Amino acid sequence: MKSLIDLLKELNFETVNLEEKFSIIAKELMCNYQIESVSGEKFNIHEIEFYFFSHNHPDSSVHRHNLKAGQWRVHYSGIDITFDGCAVINEKCKNKKCIECKDLSSYGGILIRSISNSKNLIVGPLRVQTTLLSGGSISETKGISLIKVENCNNINELKTSTRCGVKDLQNFDNDKQYCYYNADILKDADKNDGTKYRILIK
């Protein structure tokens, strides 16, 4: 099995079999990795969403960045694990639509939507972000870590669904099944805007 970082690096502007690669990454990340927060708590991952842009895959919901694969990216919607970013971002292109760009580049990431530890299940990307970034000491430099722990999350059923809040994208299939979630504890529900989100199975 390839390492997670190698799997992340495989996605680029030439990639066409995205669903297959997303599925492999999702299984590896959700079954064999934990996130250690700044406070030192460890969390299993129960729900993620994939976002990837290239000229072959013009998903306009993706946040553009120029980070390397396998880095944390904190933003106004939550926290991502990055794919390789656009290498040509500069002042000239910041207000330009990427689909019009002549450079063959790609970018994207994996949004962490639900996590749990032995005490709590945290559902929702901003709640996840708050949990992972809270509780660390201001006198220490500890960050968030992704730790390999084989079979740490015993998921019996990994399901896919559409991404929460993603709709009305031009020249792109809004119904792509790019959300992966642990169906042992979460289930699909309908939002008022017509998209899906995941809630705890009671």
Secondary structure, 3 states (H helix, E strand, C coil): CCCHHHHHHCCCCCCCCHHHHHHHHHHHHHHHEEEECCCCCEEEEEEEEEEEEECCECCCCCCCCCCCCCCEEEECCEEEEECCCCCCCCHHHCCCCHHHCCCCCCEEEEEEEEEECCCCEEECHHHHHHHHHCCCCCCCCCCCEEEECCCCCCCCCEEEECCCCCCCCCCCCCCCCCEEEECCCEEEEECCCCCEEEEECC
